[in-house]
Amino acid sequence: MTSELVRSGPRKCVLFDVDGTLIDAVENQRRVWAAWAGRYGLDADEVYRVALRTRPMETFAVVAPEQDPRECLAALHELEDEDVRSGVYAAFDGASELLGALPLRAWALVTSNYEHRVRGRFARTALPVPRVIVDAAAVTEGKPSPVPYLLAAEQLGAQPENCLVIEDAPSGVEAGLRAGMTVWGVNAAAAVTGVHRHFTSLREAVPDVLAFARLEGSAGVE
């Protein structure tokens, strides 16, 4: 059982992005978009280039403006669900150790994906699942809006200024900053603009994330 800690100060919580932060899903995303592009006779590399910097509905408007966006989204969801069932996933080094050391009430997942896919990927990679998951269905405004991160903080009972956001992408970093939270970037050679601290890998960040959550040297109870 994960230990719950006795805390004398304000509740400190850690809010994690998923893809690119905890789970390495780059090749999965590339394969899904390539399969989607193939269905519509589009250039896979161009579609993926657009998809990297826009949300799906915006991607469809750019690469397939003549297609029904609802049908495009249904096709993408079908391919993504199949990838969760049959694709190969890997957690970034340090993810299991870090999440396993955090009390369930002290962290959340904030993702632009959907909860059932996140749970599927976590099951495939044996990562623990927190009590709070804010997914695409939970909000009407996704990243870079601050709404997803603010909702996660509210559900954890934490103030934004006491939350640490762990992200890898510019849109997520912007969302955390706009929410008034501390934002650390991971898994990139160069720092994303605006981050308060930068780590080239998640593994490198583990000790500092645990220190932020006041785990090191603290007494705990079950």
HELIX and SHEET records of a PDB file:
HELIX    1   1 VAL A   26  ARG A   39  1                                  14    
HELIX    2   2 ALA A   44  ALA A   51  1                                   8    
HELIX    3   3 PRO A   56  VAL A   63  1                                   8    
HELIX    4   4 PRO A   69  SER A   86  1                                  18    
HELIX    5   5 ALA A   95  ALA A  101  1                                   7    
HELIX    6   6 LEU A  104  ALA A  106  5                                   3    
HELIX    7   7 GLU A  115  THR A  125  1                                  11    
HELIX    8   8 ALA A  136  ALA A  138  5                                   3    
HELIX    9   9 VAL A  147  LEU A  156  1                                  10    
HELIX   10  10 PRO A  160  ASN A  162  5                                   3    
HELIX   11  11 PRO A  170  ARG A  178  1                                   9    
HELIX   12  12 LEU A  202  PHE A  212  1                                  11    
SHEET    1   A 2 GLU A   4  LEU A   5  0                                        
SHEET    2   A 2 GLY A 220  VAL A 221 -1                                        
SHEET    1   B 6 VAL A 132  VAL A 134  0                                        
SHEET    2   B 6 TRP A 107  VAL A 110  1                                        
SHEET    3   B 6 CYS A  13  PHE A  16  1                                        
SHEET    4   B 6 CYS A 163  GLU A 167  1                                        
SHEET    5   B 6 THR A 182  GLY A 185  1                                        
SHEET    6   B 6 ARG A 197  HIS A 198  1                                        
SHEET    1   C 2 ILE A  23  ASP A  24  0                                        
SHEET    2   C 2 ALA A  90  ALA A  91 -1                                        
END                                                                             
